């Protein structure tokens, strides 16, 4: 019977915990044994993981096609860059500021387009991402520095003596943020908000008639997604110490889209795997740089043909601890 | 008409126009508390359109929908649910990639309040609410007798069970009016009988009124307290099931008149 599958899944509960501890252990030990170069690779893995998680809310949880996510990323990065270079505000204080700036931008831009469906929304978001990039190139109010971007961004600090200036510290900064985001997102997934998002993805009309405010929850997804992308932008800007429009092209949005598709829509571990693939792939294939995109494209096609659900699709049902409890209660009865 | 003081849902001069077609034309309906109301009529009569206007999927061009003395015409679907009207669809609309339990839990969404921060920080209020949502959903899934399928994806269970899960999801919104669009379509005769039994039991046990569209005359005649007949967007007759059964206008609407007019 099909039901045994879910039971089996819960049987793995213990080993799932130990697997998690092993993975966390590797993450902690890794920067102390790897060279600075590979720590930086892992840092960019972290950036892509955060970007993937942020797009996953919009694309994976609510099923809205957003191909302009780099726009929010850019807003976060430029907010940090401008406020830091012009006013000297410490980077770590700017993390929430960038998040709010990107979220506000998402709210304003997405409010009038949120009712669009599928490919229509996709096209509008492509336009949105491009508008952000081109606006940055045009150097409005002499703020963004045009195609050259903004230089001389500080190391992350709170203004005091504590400064993040080595690869290892950056590594822990980004993965700390990713870790916190994962905890928050898992909690959201298992709440009425996460369920509302999934309901909208499955059937918008039925979601409405089940009492879900479709418009509100779609906007909420965009706002949270943009805020996380803004945080990623903040950390990215301080790592590179300069931002320029060419870091936020359409290609970047496509990469985020691929991360979610490769990993599995709505699956948080999947997104991490996807981000790992996207960020480690160019490193592994560095000797064959010429054929990199060819292989990448082939992998994507094969992926969609043979594993359309992604590398680690989200499992449903019986995942939560509470349902485990009810099952035990039932056994007693 | 059964006890006119207990009117739950009223529509007055309800009109819905699609392009040049008047799908619903000055339609008046009075639904009374604690009864089973059937809306019948030939294909294209505008029954489902009435339902869609009442549940907020369409905005009416004219007229009012009054529910428990509130004018709800033109409100959004999710607002109407919170007033206490829940519905199902003619072709089942479940959240197919979610489990049956999650489907039903989504019905409780509008009865909970915890927001984003409460969910992220797992406040005690949020935990209580989640526990409550789960309890209601559990009792509803047991009520329709599908407890064993709670962790199955909704798309993987049998058609008849999907229908019951959809009804359970609607019931999980704590409705006072349950609007069912052809609940028996696609069910076999055994399942239809179970459904009839379930619905009659439901209005006895709970303070729920049922409004349904139905093509199966056995169901209509078997469980309805009152039948309203529609044709071409208008009400052409209403009454007790047995009166409707013999009403010449109704027979004419369904079968056509004997002599050409």
Interface residues (C-beta under 8 A of the other chain):
Chain A: X2 X3 X6 X184 X187 X188 X191 X192 X193 X194 X195 X196 X198 X199 X202 X203 X205 X206 X207 X208 X209 X210 X211 X212 X213 X214 X220 X224 X316 X317 X318 X322 X323 X326
Chain B: X55 X56 X57 X76 X77 X78 X81 X82 X86 X87 X89 X93 X94 X95 X96 X97 X98 X99 X101 X102 X105 X106 X107 X108 X109 X110 X111 X112 X114 X115 X116 X119 X120 X122 X126 X129 X130 X131 X133 X134 X138 X148 X150 X151 X152 X153 X156 X169 X170 X173
